[in-house]
């Protein structure tokens, strides 16, 4: 099922990218478009083409996947006598063969080939796409190492970048006509600038008439560059395979653990410490921080009232839910076999599980109350206080129940893998289900019903009561579930 | 006792019935779904002794330790530890008196070695007076003092084993369960572990140890049981061992009891 889902996702991605590329390239050839878009002059068309190419390049850069270059794992093959150079060669080829990389490169080829006027542009464009890929690959490999070292700086930089980008998009979307008139007189300068950006250069490879001689020179230069970069990467891969990076063994003293131990106690404190220091969760928190910063101001400026009354509360109610998912959906995946030692401690299992449970809901609960209060005080236009409070509580409790079940039925080792498809902390089934359900439930909970609102409030209050009673009374069942479903797996999970 | 080789004596447990028992297991049965791992297993471990449990891979040693330390449930029979029957009511009292080193050792990966020791000792309500000094002295003895403030997940497998051992000692147990404690540990540290175990024995602590290093077991343990296919097939106390070991080593005795099939001819092609 998961494989079918993934193939469908890749298919949709490919169709979307190629479809957009074709529409962008062919938009000025259709006579109907000329009547519908009288402002689409050749200069504006070039501008759109270059914006698309450069945006696409940024996407390509962000999503180029290096996961298959798993040096730690592949190094083991050397122990079985696998030749080093052959292994490095295979790893480079197999990284290229990642479906996401193939989709991006193939879309580039389609995008460029439909702009070709002369036959000699074909090898230049193909070599351009290959050079682009190997450059991204090489830069990204180094960039990832920087991210590991300068995590906080990169995170803050990224938040600012995304925020500015979205504010820009918002500005463009609300004042597009005025902005277009401002841009048009300067469009040639902007086009010239965009033309020298990576996407622009690739576009030029396909639609500029540079002549056969120049094409030969470009092709030769690019072939040499591609060769050099591949050789450099090959050497780096061999080096990485041969010389494993030394594990940094340095003395550490964590204040975070001490603080959490003092506030939450030994059990919940330790559990929360593990959740908070997991690298995946740092990225998750980053995502959660970006969503309201970017979308809420954006939606507040939208003129459709319905969008504000549904989308804003749904997004905000989703934040504590996502925090809850982070700590609870795979609750035993963080400690794995360590739980066996906890079980040997002279402390009742029920007490330990209860403490973990309470520990994990504290932060989401604080965020829940904070968001609810902020909504009521600062954005009263999204609904009445009672509606917001009951709606938020309803969503929070429904998902808490889902996550409790998930933690027992979807247990898996939470190893480090940021947004990995194959080894995520929370299984794909749960992640997809959560994202989908948050919005579905959000629409059911927050869509305005005017005079019929009290029906929904009553139903939600009853469900809140039932879930509360269920959670209160079923801790013993959860202990038994732990013994039956988790314990035996962590015992054999070496 | 089942399937004993005809030329081997049927060694039984009654020889020590008059001694107090730290652990008594009676007709224990443990299954993993349909597979029976421990069958009608009965065993008694004298108090204040070092007891060796040996057997081939898959014999059920780790499962038995798992059951005795309360990690695994069991389907039949009864267990008594320090005079208390292993029941939900007595579970905490028993857990307070035991400690263990499992294979692989159970440690808190994101803690430093010292944080781990402090955490475990706090749970066992061990007095904080002099605890750090004791911890440092034991870590020093096992050459892991330099790793006190290093995260556990950075330690080598030998150091991890030593840290688990040090912690198991520091919680002041009455009964210790050690599942292959010498694996991955250097020769000097094995000798030091033996020294510590002998000192604990002298203080009345009962130690149950499994190992594949028969020389160490032979040299360290008072009594030895051989576990094979979930059954105790031999219990060798001091007297019977002396008798048997007149002519053969523990290694040879072990081979005879588990009826090791010599399969050298299978790899004749090598």
Interface residues (C-beta under 8 A of the other chain):
Chain A: X247 X248 X249 X250 X251 X252 X253 X254 X257 X266 X270 X273 X274 X277 X337 X338 X340 X341 X343 X344 X345 X346 X347 X348 X483 X487 X488 X491 X494
Chain B: X32 X66 X69 X70 X71 X72 X73 X92 X93 X95 X96 X98 X99 X100 X102 X104 X106 X107 X108 X109 X110 X111 X112 X115 X119 X120 X122 X123 X124 X149 X150 X151 X154
